[in-house]
């Protein structure tokens, strides 16, 4: 198994390894230390790896040839969280003084929050979770910072969460809060082994989100946000695109039936949906989830989403 340098990456990899050891006590799992410091996906340079654990939101919607997402685990809270400077401990984004500076590394967060909280100022903040929290606590540059709630929970820092931002304030990134297990697509034994980690509802939600992003031809350089829910046999997807300042926004919601019929066709064993192989999930539900994401993206594109995203990308590249 491979992991990256950060403390969070190691915690996430260890959690997946623990699950696999519980399920397969006779299998020996070895975790390589700091062997994936910079790359996003597995590639031929890391041919000795069998498994790499990622935050799903970091993975592109199309993986390099020969690799696939073999498992998506049950999602943690996908929402964003406000972490206040200690001097502002009793406040919220609504009650912070006007012109307070909020740190975020995400165009998506900044665009939505500029629109929702125009009285605040938003500035870029870089680094891993540890670094960003240190910058917040040890300096007076930021009144608060915005981080993923899931990462804070996995690090054991839930006590630092001052406020969870609901979809009315800030929708989350595609795949946020979910862990993905990347494997070689042709390694059937490994693929079968990790497939038991799939969480069906999370898989369907994330496939619809990834299909939405892929159809938009979006990415981290443009503000795209989503919100998904599974209620009974219905999958609901809300998606939106924003200008960098949040002034322009296109947003819509669609739904589809994704009833789990437990009938998995043989073709599902090798069929990918936006980079995900999920043979343990109903193939009809997977197809419906992917189509939902594409349909919603096309609806926004027909309303002018491409112009908003093109302008946002150009402005971001010019920074």
C-alpha positions in Angstrom: 0.0 0.0 0.0 1.2 3.5 -0.8 0.6 6.8 1.0 1.7 10.4 0.9 3.8 12.3 3.3 1.1 14.1 5.3 -0.2 12.9 8.7 -3.8 12.9 7.3 -2.8 10.7 4.4 -1.2 8.2 6.7 -4.3 8.2 9.0 -6.5 7.5 6.1 -4.3 4.7 4.7 -4.1 3.1 8.2 -7.9 3.2 8.5 -8.3 1.3 5.2 -5.6 -1.2 6.1 -7.3 -1.9 9.4 -10.6 -2.6 7.6 -8.9 -5.0 5.2 -7.0 -6.8 8.0 -10.3 -7.3 9.8 -11.9 -8.8 6.7 -8.8 -10.7 5.5 -6.8 -11.7 8.6 -4.5 -14.0 6.6 -3.4 -11.2 4.1 -0.2 -9.4 4.8 -0.4 -5.7 4.1 2.7 -3.5 4.0 2.4 0.3 4.0 5.2 2.2 2.3 6.5 5.3 4.1 6.3 8.6 2.2 6.5 7.0 -1.2 3.9 9.2 -2.9 4.9 12.7 -2.0 3.7 14.5 -5.1 1.8 12.4 -7.5 -2.0 12.3 -7.7 -2.5 8.8 -9.1 -0.7 5.6 -9.4 1.4 5.2 -12.5 4.1 3.0 -14.0 6.8 4.4 -11.7 5.0 2.8 -8.8 4.4 -0.6 -10.3 5.2 -2.4 -7.0 2.2 -0.9 -5.3 -1.1 -2.8 -5.2 -3.2 -0.3 -3.4 -3.2 3.5 -2.9 -5.7 5.3 -0.6 -6.8 8.8 -1.6 -9.3 11.5 -0.6 -11.7 11.0 -3.5 -12.0 14.7 -4.1 -8.3 14.7 -5.1 -8.7 12.2 -7.9 -9.5 13.3 -11.5 -12.7 12.0 -13.1 -10.5 10.1 -15.6 -7.7 8.0 -14.2 -4.5 7.0 -16.0 -5.0 4.0 -18.3 -4.7 0.7 -16.4 -5.9 2.0 -13.0 -9.3 2.2 -11.4 -11.0 3.2 -8.2 -11.8 -0.2 -6.7 -13.6 1.0 -3.6 -15.3 4.1 -2.2 -15.8 3.8 1.6 -18.7 5.2 3.6 -18.5 9.0 3.5 -17.7 11.1 6.5 -19.5 14.5 6.8 -18.8 16.1 3.4 -19.5 19.6 4.5 -17.1 22.4 5.1 -16.3 23.7 8.6 -15.4 27.0 10.1 -12.4 27.1 12.4 -12.3 30.3 14.3 -9.2 32.1 15.7 -9.3 31.5 19.5 -10.1 35.2 20.1 -13.3 34.8 18.1 -14.4 31.5 19.8 -17.9 32.6 20.6 -18.7 34.0 17.1 -19.9 32.7 13.7 -19.4 33.9 10.2 -22.6 35.9 10.5 -21.4 37.6 13.7 -17.8 38.3 12.9 -16.9 42.0 12.5 -17.2 43.5 9.0 -14.1 43.1 6.9 -12.9 40.1 9.0 -10.5 38.0 6.9 -11.3 34.4 6.2 -8.7 32.0 4.9 -9.5 29.4 2.4 -7.4 27.5 -0.3 -10.5 26.7 -2.4 -12.0 28.7 -5.2 -15.3 26.9 -4.7 -15.5 27.9 -1.0 -14.5 31.5 -1.7 -17.0 32.0 -4.5 -19.9 30.7 -2.5 -19.0 32.5 0.7 -18.3 35.8 -1.0 -21.9 35.7 -2.3 -23.3 34.6 1.1 -21.2 36.8 3.4 -20.4 39.9 1.4 -19.3 41.8 4.6 -16.3 39.5 5.0 -13.0 39.3 3.1 -11.5 36.1 1.8 -7.8 35.4 1.3 -5.8 32.4 0.1 -4.2 30.2 2.7 -1.9 27.3 1.8 -0.5 24.2 3.4 -1.8 21.0 4.9 -4.2 20.9 7.8 -1.5 21.2 10.4 0.1 24.2 8.6 -3.1 26.1 8.1 -4.2 25.7 11.7 -0.8 26.9 12.9 -1.1 30.0 10.7 -4.5 30.7 12.2 -3.5 30.2 15.8 -0.1 31.9 15.8 -0.9 35.0 13.8 -3.7 37.5 13.6 -3.9 37.4 9.8 -7.2 35.4 9.8 -10.3 35.7 11.9 -11.2 32.1 10.8 -10.3 29.5 8.2 -12.5 27.1 6.2 -11.6 23.4 6.2 -13.2 20.1 5.3 -15.0 18.7 8.3 -14.0 15.2 7.4 -10.3 15.9 7.6 -10.6 17.6 10.9 -12.6 14.6 12.3 -10.0 12.0 11.0 -7.2 14.0 12.6 -9.1 14.0 15.9 -9.6 17.8 15.9 -13.4 17.9 15.9 -13.2 20.2 18.9 -11.8 22.9 16.6 -15.0 23.0 14.5 -16.9 26.2 15.4 -19.6 25.9 12.7 -20.6 23.4 10.0 -21.6 25.1 6.7 -24.8 23.7 5.3 -25.7 23.7 1.6 -27.5 27.0 2.0 -24.1 28.6 2.8 -21.6 26.4 1.0 -22.0 23.3 -1.0 -19.1 20.8 -1.0 -16.6 19.6 -3.5 -17.2 16.5 -5.7 -16.3 13.5 -3.7 -15.5 15.4 -0.5 -15.5 13.3 2.7 -15.1 10.0 0.9 -12.0 7.8 0.7 -11.1 6.0 -2.5 -9.0 2.9 -3.0 -7.1 2.9 -6.2 -5.8 -0.3 -7.7 -4.6 -1.7 -11.1 -7.7 -2.4 -13.2 -6.4 -5.8 -14.4 -5.5 -7.1 -10.9 -8.7 -9.0 -10.4 -7.7 -10.5 -7.0 -6.9 -7.1 -5.5 -10.0 -5.6 -7.1 -12.2 -8.3 -5.7 -10.6 -8.0 -2.2 -11.1 -4.2 -1.9 -14.6 -4.2 -3.5 -16.1 -5.3 -0.2 -15.2 -1.8 1.2 -17.7 -0.2 -1.2 -20.5 1.7 0.5 -23.4 1.6 -2.0 -25.1 4.9 -1.1 -21.7 6.7 -1.1 -20.7 5.1 -4.4 -23.9 6.3 -6.1 -23.7 9.8 -4.7 -20.1 10.2 -5.7 -20.5 8.7 -9.2 -23.3 11.2 -9.9 -21.0 14.0 -8.6 -18.0 12.9 -10.7 -20.2 12.5 -13.8 -21.5 16.1 -13.2 -17.9 17.5 -12.9 -16.6 15.5 -15.9 -19.4 16.6 -18.2 -18.8 20.2 -17.2 -15.1 19.7 -17.9 -14.5 21.3 -14.5 -11.7 20.8 -12.0 -10.0 22.5 -9.1 -9.3 25.6 -11.2 -13.0 26.5 -11.4 -15.7 26.9 -8.7 -18.0 23.8 -9.0 -20.1 22.6 -6.0 -22.5 19.8 -5.3 -24.9 18.4 -2.8 -26.3 14.8 -2.9 -28.7 12.7 -0.9 -30.1 9.2 -1.1 -33.7 9.0 0.2 -35.2 5.5 -0.2 -34.8 4.6 -3.8 -34.2 8.2 -5.0 -30.9 9.9 -5.6 -30.9 13.7 -5.5 -28.1 15.8 -7.0 -27.8 19.6 -6.7 -25.0 21.1 -8.7 -23.8 24.7 -9.2 -21.1 26.7 -11.0 -19.9 30.1 -9.9 -17.8 33.0 -11.1 -14.7 33.6 -9.0 -16.4 36.4 -7.1 -19.6 34.5 -6.6 -21.7 37.1 -8.4 -22.7 34.8 -11.3 -24.2 31.4 -10.4 -26.1 28.7 -12.1 -27.7 26.0 -9.9 -30.2 23.3 -10.3 -31.4 20.0 -8.8 -32.4 16.7 -10.4 -33.2 13.3 -9.1 -33.4 9.7 -10.4 -34.4 6.2 -9.2 -31.4 4.1 -8.0 -33.2 1.2 -6.4 -30.7 -1.4 -5.3 -31.9 -4.7 -6.9 -28.9 -6.8 -5.9 -28.6 -8.0 -9.5 -25.1 -7.4 -10.7 -24.4 -8.3 -14.4 -21.2 -9.9 -15.4 -20.3 -6.8 -17.5 -20.3 -4.8 -14.2 -17.2 -6.7 -13.2 -15.2 -4.7 -15.7 -17.4 -1.7 -16.4 -16.2 1.6 -15.1 -18.3 4.7 -14.3 -16.2 7.9 -14.2 -13.1 5.9 -13.1 -15.0 3.7 -10.5 -15.3 -0.1 -10.7 -18.1 -1.2 -8.4 -19.1 -4.8 -9.3 -20.9 -5.2 -5.9 -23.4 -2.4 -6.7 -26.4 -2.7 -9.0 -25.3 -1.9 -12.5 -28.7 -0.3 -13.3 -28.2 2.0 -10.2 -24.7 2.9 -11.3 -25.8 3.8 -14.8 -28.7 5.9 -13.4 -26.3 7.8 -11.1 -23.9 8.5 -13.9 -26.6 9.6 -16.2 -28.0 11.9 -13.5 -24.7 13.8 -13.2 -24.4 14.1 -17.0 -28.0 15.3 -17.4 -27.6 18.0 -14.7 -24.4 19.2 -16.2 -26.0 19.4 -19.6 -28.9 21.4 -18.2 -26.5 24.0 -16.7 -24.4 24.0 -19.9 -27.5 24.8 -21.8 -28.1 27.8 -19.5 -24.6 29.2 -20.0 -22.4 27.4 -17.5 -19.6 27.0 -20.0 -19.2 30.8 -20.3 -19.0 31.2 -16.5 -16.4 28.4 -16.1 -14.3 29.6 -19.1 -14.1 33.1 -17.6 -13.4 31.8 -14.1 -10.6 29.6 -15.5 -9.0 32.4 -17.5 -9.1 34.8 -14.5 -7.6 32.1 -12.2 -4.9 31.3 -14.7 -4.0 35.0 -14.9 -3.4 35.3 -11.1 
